[in-house]
């Protein structure tokens, strides 16, 4: 499984033609305590850059952008009852949705973990 990062602080784990999407630890720390997560529905069609998800915190509401185009296959139902999972485990149990990728070439140009860490350290 390969993990990619966007400059909007999303991550995507790619396994075959399915990507699992979430926000990074840096993003959740900037938002503060997460109080609600609006998730996309299974079957939703996404284009790279769409905002299918909203994460609300005590500080603000923030759009989460689709890092890749495709069809949503699953949303993390656990977040309906436990949105704080995005704070406690943003890069594991706090994943947001899964998407069946329609164009894997859109992964080109995304950052690997080392480049993302360099990017965050420059902020």
C-alpha positions in Angstrom: 0.0 0.0 0.0 1.3 3.4 -1.0 0.4 6.7 0.8 0.3 10.0 -1.0 -0.3 13.5 0.4 -1.8 16.7 -1.0 -0.9 20.3 -0.2 -4.5 20.6 1.2 -3.4 18.1 3.9 -5.3 15.1 2.8 -3.7 11.7 2.6 -4.7 8.7 0.4 -3.7 5.1 0.8 -3.8 3.3 -2.5 -4.5 -0.5 -2.6 -5.1 -1.7 -6.1 -7.7 0.7 -7.7 -9.2 1.8 -4.3 -7.9 4.8 -2.3 -8.7 5.4 1.3 -8.8 9.2 2.1 -8.3 11.1 5.3 -6.9 14.3 6.7 -3.4 14.5 8.1 -2.3 14.8 11.7 -1.2 18.3 10.9 -4.7 19.2 9.6 -6.6 17.8 12.6 -4.2 19.7 14.9 -4.9 22.9 13.1 -8.7 22.4 13.3 -8.9 21.5 17.0 -11.6 19.3 18.5 -13.7 17.8 15.7 -17.4 17.9 16.5 -19.0 16.6 13.3 -18.0 15.1 10.0 -20.3 15.3 6.9 -19.4 12.4 4.7 -20.1 11.6 1.0 -22.4 8.7 0.2 -21.6 5.4 -1.5 -22.0 5.8 -5.2 -21.2 9.5 -5.3 -19.0 10.4 -8.3 -16.1 12.7 -7.5 -13.7 14.7 -9.6 -10.3 15.5 -8.3 -10.6 18.8 -6.3 -14.3 18.3 -5.4 -15.2 18.9 -1.8 -17.3 15.9 -0.8 -16.7 16.1 2.9 -16.8 18.7 5.6 -15.1 18.5 9.0 -16.5 20.8 11.7 -14.5 21.6 14.8 -14.8 24.0 17.7 -12.7 26.5 15.6 -14.2 26.2 12.1 -15.7 24.1 9.4 -13.3 22.9 6.7 -13.8 21.3 3.3 -12.0 18.1 2.6 -11.0 17.9 -1.1 -11.0 14.7 -3.2 -7.4 13.9 -4.0 -8.5 11.8 -6.9 -11.5 11.2 -9.2 -13.7 8.2 -8.9 -16.7 6.6 -7.2 -17.2 6.6 -3.4 -17.4 3.0 -2.3 -17.7 3.5 1.4 -17.7 6.2 4.1 -16.4 5.7 7.6 -19.7 5.1 9.4 -17.9 5.1 12.8 -17.4 8.9 12.4 -21.2 9.5 12.7 -21.1 8.5 16.4 -17.4 9.3 17.1 -16.2 12.3 15.0 -13.4 12.7 17.5 -11.7 9.7 15.8 -10.4 12.2 13.3 -8.5 13.8 16.2 -7.3 10.7 18.0 -6.4 8.6 14.9 -6.4 10.9 11.8 -4.2 8.6 9.7 -5.8 5.3 10.7 -9.2 4.7 12.3 -10.3 8.3 11.5 -10.2 7.8 7.7 -13.1 9.5 5.9 -14.1 7.7 2.7 -12.9 5.2 0.1 -13.0 5.8 -3.6 -12.6 3.5 -6.6 -10.1 5.5 -8.7 -11.0 6.3 -12.3 -7.6 7.8 -13.2 -4.6 6.6 -11.3 -2.4 9.0 -13.2 -3.9 11.7 -10.9 -1.6 10.4 -8.2 1.4 11.7 -10.1 2.7 14.9 -8.5 1.4 14.1 -5.1 3.8 14.1 -2.2 5.3 11.1 -0.5 5.6 11.2 3.3 9.1 12.7 3.3 8.1 15.5 0.9 4.9 16.2 2.9 6.9 16.5 6.2 9.2 19.0 4.4 6.2 20.9 3.2 4.6 21.1 6.7 7.9 22.2 8.2 7.9 25.1 5.8 4.5 26.4 7.0 
